[in-house]
Amino acid sequence: MCGIVAATGHPDVAELLVEGLERLEYRGYDSAGIVLVDGGELWRRRAADGTRSVSVLRELVGSAPAGAATGMGHTRWATHGHPTVDNAHPLSDCSGTVAVVHNGIIENHRELQAALEAAGHVLSSATDTEVLAHLVEDGLAAGRDLVDSVRQALAAVRGSFSIAVLSVAEPDLVVGARRNTPLVLGRSGEASLLASDIPALLGRTDQLFVLADDQVAELRPGSIRVSTLAGAPVRPAALSVEWDLEAAQKGGFDDFMSKEIREQPRAVADTLLDRWAPDGTLTLDELRMTEEELARVTRVYLVACGSSYHAGLVAKFAIEQWAAVPAEVEIASEFRYRNPVLDPAALAVGVSQSGESLDTLLALREARSRGARVLGVTNVVDSSIAREADAVLYTRAGPEVCVAATKTLLAQIVALELLALTLAQVRGTRSAAEIAATVEALALLPAGIEEVIGRAKEVDQVAEALAGGRDFFYLGRNLGYPVALEGALKLKELSYLHAEGYPAGELKHGPIALIEPGTVVVGIATRNPLWEKFRSNISEVASRGATVVLVANDGDQAAADLADHVLWVPESEPLLAPVLDIVPLQLLAYRLARLRGLDVDRPRNLAKTVTVE
């Protein structure tokens, strides 16, 4: 989710780059930097000051060399390496004559780094990106030009990327390329430009083009040439944009929530990237615990708030089933006030999108004070929870602007399931083949999410049929229960309608007294071990006049026969199913809120990060 902007042939390139980064701050703000070609050397300035990074950078470029017409800029959402100046892009090679900016993840960077260091290269950052600069350096040293050196470098990497590269050896040239992450091109007079997103180029050019996967762009003053990685020339697709700047930052969507819902396949895919080591073992981001220490864990406490708590409820099933370790899920704001019994064999896992949720942070400190080891699951590198934890697992969902969690939640579930598999691996409770099969099943989730999102219009029709509803009960059993809780929370947050989530078996212990004609019951009916019992629970509410909406697997006629409306999802393994089952409930809550004329990005009384108890 980093922001990239580059240009050549522009008389005021430093101002263009900084303005572009200001427009791309929503893509990341951990650090920022620019590099310009100044004669025979690179002029580079970087800043790592959190949300002030781009502002600090603007102050630094006051000393930019006059006459520089080629340069690149970057605003970072950290994945590999803390948000420090040393890890800020643009990153350079050993000679200081090549610079690279990158959005994405290089999965095999550890292998590439080891080979580069064995060949004498000295890497100065903790990022995955820097290997690209040194690979390009090797190509230039072998006599290749910059374009062919970039092609050679990209042939060696696995992962996702949009990059821009420049070298003092060809001072008027910027080379761009992409795979799986966006890159747009523009031309205006003698200036040629590229960026990771449209806002950076709005008003700077009226000619926009889209670079496709595995294509390389050569930007020179007044010209753009595009070819495949193999070198075959191609004509880039023209892009017509009628958005204003605010709409462009939302990717053309009406609001950030709809944009972020549609970014969920990428968020999950990025969270899964670079987790599978060459020796077949799973890896976490920053593991300051040995495998032996992990293997000695006898109980896991998952501590979180809101949607993150629901992710923890899903993880409980995975940890207990795969790793055979008892797991408890705790509301963070209550955890430290109940005198929890902990010891060095306990692992406290704090789950927080921002890594700054005070309830969760204080709960983890309490756990540590009682002897437990602490692991953080967060979306923000070097956040408070990340700094204080013994181990960290990052979700890599990119910035989430909407207050209601969508893509960060799905990324948390996937990350926690990776943690469950890691515990299973070190404890020997699942074979290598079983773990590999589960990792393969996880890798299929982004495509499944994409399929569910593609059915949004069907969900809209259900929402329109329910627009007059005022009381909603969300029911689930087994893994369907945390999904029901999340669906109810989303409806409450966004539409201000009364919604409650219950284990379906508890309904007859009191709440069923509230079921009457006009009540809407949303059930999670995808297949799990308690499906038969759940079917009976749904029959109970239907017989009392409730309108029944079921989330069901494609083609499940037995489920459809129980419902007034069905939200279809692809079939998946039960422990992975919540990642898919949650998506139609997000879409349903979104559409009901929009039908009520509400601001989905800024629900009343709520804040994105809770920093008070």
N, C-alpha and C positions, 0 to 999 in steps of 0.2 A: 504493500500500500504506500510505498514511498513516492515522492513527487520528483519528476525529472523534467528539466527544460534545457534546451541547447540551441545555439544559433551560430551561423557564420555569415559574414558579409553584412553585418549590421553595425552602423557607426556608433551606436551607444549600447553595446552588448551588455555591459555590466548592469545598467538600469533595467534592460529587458529581462535579464535573468532574475534579478531580485524581485521585480514586479511579478514575474511568473511564479516564483516561489511563494510570494504572499498569497497568490490565488490558489496555490496547491497545499496550503498549510493543513487543510482538512484531511489530507492524505498522510500526515505525519509531521511531528514537530519536535522530536527528541533532539535533533541536531540539524544543522544546515550548512551548506558551503557552496562556493563557486570557484571555478578555475578559468583563467583566461590565458590565451597564447600571447605572450609578450616577447616578440622577436624570437630569439633562440631559447627561451625558457618559459616555464609555466609560472604564472602568478596565481597563488591559491590562498583563499581565506576560508576558515571554518569556525563555527560556533556551536557549543552544546550547552544551551541554557534553557532547556525545556520549552515551554510555550513562547519564550522570548527569543528563541534561536534565530528566527528570520529577522526580527527587529535588530538584534545585535549584529547580524551579518550586514544589514543595510548600513549601519554605522561604519563597519569595517571597509566597505567598498568605496568609501570616500577617497581612498588612496589608490584606486584602481588605475592602471596605466592608461594614459590617453592614447587613443588610436587603436586600441585592441578591438578587433572585430569578430573574434571567434572565442566561444567559451561555453561552459556547461554549469548548471546548478542542480542542487539536490536538497530536498528536505526529507528527513529520515524517520521512518517508523521502525525502531530497532527490532531485529530478530536475533542475529548472531553478534554478540559483543555489546557491552554496555554503551549507553548513550554518552560517550565522551568525545572530545575533540579528535583523539587519535583514531577513533572508529568512524568519525564523520566522513561522508563523501564530499567531494571527489577523492578517490584513493589513487595512489600512484605506484609506480614500479620502483625497482632499485635505483635506476638512473635519474629518476625525477623528471623524465621527459614524456611519459605516458600517463594519462589520467582516465579514470573510469567512473561512471555513475551507474547505479544498478537498482532496479526494483524487482524483487523476487527472492528466490532461494536457490543456491547452488548445492545440490544434495551431496555431491561427491567432493566437497571442498577439502575434507580432511585428507583424502587420498591424494588429491592434487597438491595440497600444501606440503605433504611429506615428500613427494617427488621433487617439488620445486626447491625445498630446503636442502635435499640431498644433492641437488645440482648447484648449490651455492647461493640461491636467492635468500634474501633476508626480508621477511614479512614484518610489517610494523603495526598491524592492527589485529584485532580478534574477530574480524568479520569474515563471512564466507566470500564476500565480493572481491577481496584483494587479489585472490588467485588469478582473476581475469587479467588484471594489469600486468602481472608477471608472465602469464602465458603470451600476452600480446608482445611483451618485451622480448621473449624468446623468438617469436616470429620475425620481428624487426631485425634482431641480431643475426638471424639466418638469411637475411637479404630480401625478405618479403616486404611488400608495401603494407600500409596500415590496414587496408580492406582485407587482404588475404590473411594477415596476421589475426584479425578479428575472427574471420571464418575458421581458421585453424584452432583458435582458442575455444570457440563455441562447439566445435566438433568434439572437444575433450570433456565438456561439462554435461552433467545431468541436472535437471531441475527446471525451474521457471525463471524467465528473465525478460525484462526490457532494459536495454543498456544504451549508453552513449559513450563513445571513446574518442579521444583526440590525442595528437602527438605533435611535438615541436618539429618532427621530421617533415610533416605535411601541414603547415600552419593554417591553411584555409579549409581543412577538411574535418567534418564531424561524421563518424560512422555510428549508425544506430541499428539495433536488431531486437527482435522479440520472439518469445515463445510463451504462450499462455497468459501473459500480462500485456496490457494495452500500450500502444505507442502511436501517436498521430504526428503527421508531418504537415508543414505549411511553407508557403513561398510568398514573398512580397517584394517585388522589385529585385534588388540584388541580394536580399536576405533570404536564407533558407533556415527553417526552424523545425524543431521536434519537441514533443512533450509527452508525458505519460497520460495527460488528460487535457480535454479541450479548453478549460478555463485559462490555462497559461497562455494560450495563443489568441484568445478572443480580442478583437480590435487590432491585432498585430498583422493579420493576414486575412484575405478573403478567399484564399485557396487552401483547402484542407484535404488531406488524404489519410487513409488508414493503412498502416503497415500490418500485414497478415503474419501468422505464425511462420517461423523459420524463414523470414525474409530479412534482407540486409539493405539499409538505406545509406547512400553516400550523399552527404550534403556539402555542396560547395556554393560559393557566392553566385546566386542567380540560377542554380540548377540542383535538381534532385534526381538521383538515379537509384532504382530499386532492383534488386536481384534476389534469387534464392540463395540459400546457404551454399549450394553447389555452383553458383555463379551465373545461372541462366537469367537473363533480363526479364522483368515482369512490369506490367503497368499497374501502379497502385490505384486502389479504388478511391474515387472522389467522395468527400464527405460533405453533406449539406447540413448546415447548422442554423437554426433560427431562434436559438435560446438567448436569453440575457445571461449575465454573469452568474447570478444566483442560481438560475435553472441549470446552468452548465455544471456548477459545483455539485448539483444533485444528479448529474448524469442524464439530465432531461426528464427525470422523474418528478412527480408532484411534490415529493417530500423525501426526507432522508430515510424514513422507515421503509418505504417501498424499495428504495435503492439498496438498503442494507439487507433486506429480505432476499433480494436477488443476488447479492454478493455471497450468500451462504455457501454455495458449492465451492467457491474459491477459498473461503475462510476455512472450511473443513479440509480441503485438499492441501492448503498450506500448512495447517496444523499437523497433517500426516507426513509432510515432506521431511526428509533427512532424519528419519527415526530408525531406519533399518541399517545397521552397520554391515560392512562387507563380510564379517564372520557370522552373520545371521542373528546377532543379538540386537535388542531394542536399546535405544539411547535416549536419555532425557537431556534437557538443555544444560543445566548446571547442577551436577550431582556431587555435592560435597559430603557424600556418604559412600562408604564402600558397599560392594555387593553383599559382603558378609553382614554388614550392619542392616541392610534392607532385609536380608533373609531372616534376621533375628526378630523382625517385627511380629508381634503376637496379636495386635489389635490396631485398627485404623479408626481415627476419628475425623470425619469430614465436617468441616466447620465453614458455614457460609450464610448468606442472607439472600432473600428474594429469589430470582431466577437461578442464581448460583446454588442455592440450597436445593432446588429441584434437580440440578445437574448432579449434586451429591447423592440424592436419592437413587438416581439411575446407577451411579458408580457403586453404590453399596451392593447391588445385585452382582455386578461384574467382579468386584473384589472378592466377595464371598464365594461365588461360583468358580471363578478361574483360579484364584490364589489360595482359597480355603483359609482366609483370614477373617475373623469377625470384624465387621465394620459398623460403626454408629454414625448417624448423620445428626448434626447439632445445629440449632439456630445460634448463630454467633453471638447475638446480643444476650443470650441466656447462659451460654456455656460457662463462662468464668464465674458466674454467681451461684452455681450449684455445687461448688466444692468437688470438681471432677477428680476421679481417682486415676492417676497417670503414673507411668514409670518409664525408664529408658527403653523398654521394649514396645512402647506405644509410638505410633506415628500420627501426628496431627497434620491434616491436609487443609490448608486454608484456600478457599476458592473465591476469587474476587476479580471482576473484570478489570478494574482500575489498579488493583494492588494497593489501594489506599483506603478501602472501606474500614472505618475506625473499629467497628464492632469486631470484624474478622481479625484485624491486626492485633487488637488487645486480647482476643481469645487465643491467638497463637503465642503471644507473649506469656499468657497464663500457662499454656501447655508446656512451654519451654521451662518456665520457672518450676514446674512440677516434674521435670526430668524427661519429658517426651522429646523426640526428634520432630522437626518441623519441615514440611514441604509446602511450597506455594504453587498454586496454579493461577496464572494471571495473564492479562493481555498486554501488560506494559513492562518493558524491560527496565530494570533498575528502579522499579517502584519500591515503596517501603517494605511490602511483603517479600518481594524478590530479594532485597538486600538482607533481610533478617532471617531468611529461611536457610535450612541446611541443604535444601535442594529446590530447584525451580523447574517448572514445566510451563512453557509459554504457549499461548493459544494462537498467536499469529493471525488474528482476525482483522487486523488493521483498525484504524479509528472508527468508533461507533458514535455517531452524533445524536441519533434519536435516544431519548431517555429510556424507552422500553428496550430491553435486551432481545436481540434476535440472533444475529450471526455470532456474537460472543457466546451465547448460551450453547449453540450447537458445537462450537469449537471447544467449549469446556467439557461437554459430554465426551467428545472424541478424545480429548487429552486425558481425561480421567480413565477412560477405557484403556488407553495406552499405559497409564500407570498400573492399572490392574494386571495387564499382560506382563509388565516388567516385574511386578511382584511374583506373578506365577512363574516367570522365567528364573528368577534367583532362588525361589523356593522349590523349583522342580515339580510343581503341581500340574503343569501342562507340558507336553512334549514340544520339541522344536517344530515338528510338523503341524501340531495343533495351533501353535502360536502363529506360524507362517500363514496357515489357512485363515485365521481370524484377521490378520493384517490385510490379507487379500480381500476379505469381505469388507473391511473398513474402507479400503481403497475404492470400492464400488459405490459408497455412499454419496459422493458429490454428484454422480450421474443420477442417482435416485432423487436427490433433492431437486435437481434441475427439472426432473420429470414432474414432480409435485408442483413446483412453481409454475410450470407450463399449464397447469390446470386452474389457474387463478380465476378465470372467468366462470368456471363451474362453481367455485366457492362463492363468488360474488352473487350468483343466482340463489344459492342457499341463504346468504346473508340478507338478501332482499326479502325472501320469504319469512325471515325471522325478525324483520325490522321492528315489528310491534311488540316483541318480547321484552319483558322487564325482569324476569327471574330466570336465571340459568344455573343448572347444576351439571357439573362435569364429573363423570364417573369413570373409574378404571380399576382394574385389579392387576396385581403383580406389577410388571413394568408399566402398565397403563396408568397406575395411580399417580406417579410423578408427572406424567404427561397431562393428566387431568388437572392437577394443581397448577401447572404452567399455563394451560389453556384458560383456566378461570382467572389467573392473575393477569394475563394479557387483556382479557375482556374488561376487567375492573380498571386497569391502568388507563386503557385507551378510550373506552366508551362510557365509563362511569355507571355501568349497569351492575345490578346485583348479581354476583356470580360466586359460586362456592365449588371447591373441588373435594371429592370424597372417595375413599375406597368403596367400591360398589357394595361390598358385603356389609358395610356399616349403615347403609341407607335405611334398612328396616329397624335399626336401633334408635330411631328418632327422626332423622331428616325427612323420611318418606311422608311424614305428616304434612309437609309443605307442598307435596306434589298435588297439583290440580290442573284442570284444563287451562291452557295458556302458559304453563310452566314449560321451559325448554330444557331437555336433558341431552347433553352432549356426551356420548360414550366412546371410549377408546376400545374398539372391537377388533383390532388386529390380533392375529392368532398368538396366544401365549398359553402356558400350561393351565390357566384358569378360565379359558374361553367358555367352556360349557357352563360353568357356574355364573359367569358374567352374563351369558344369554338369559339365564333365569332372572337376574337382577333387572335387565332391561325390560323383560316381559312384565315385571312388577310395576314399573313406572308407566309403561304404555297402557296397562289396564286401568290406570288411574287418570288417564286423559292427557298425559304429557306429550308434547311434540318431541320426537326422538330424532337426533342427528348422530350418526355413527361414523367414526373414522375406521375404515375397513380396508383389507387387502383387495387388490384388483381381482374381480371375478368371484368374490365370496358371496354367493347368492344367499347363503344361510344368514349372513349378517344383514344383507340388504332387505330380506324379508321382515326383519325386526324394526326397520327404520322408516321414518317419513322422508328423510334426506340422508344421502351418503356422501362422505368426503373420501375419495379413493386415494390409496397410496400403494406403491409397489411393495411386494412381499420382501422381507429381509429376516435375518436371524433375530430371534426375540430380544437378545441383549443389545442389539444395534437398532432395533425398530424405533425407539423414541426419537432418534435423530430425524427420521422421516415423519413420524406421527405428529410431531410438534408443528411442522410447517403449515399444514392446512388450518390449524388453530390460530396461528399467527395471521394468516390471510383472512380468516373469518373475523377475528377481533379488529383487524385493520379496516375491513370493509364496513362493519357495523359502526365503527367510530366515524368513518367518513360519511356514511349515510346520515349520521346525527350532526354533521357539520363541525366536527371537533378537530383540534390541532393534534395530530398523532405524534408529532415530533416532541412536543412540549406539554405533556399531560399536566393538569393542574396539581399543585401541591407537591410535585415530585422533582427530584434532582438526579442527575446522572451518577454522581458519586456522593455517598453519605459519609461525611467526615465528622459527625457528632454522634454521641450515644443517645 
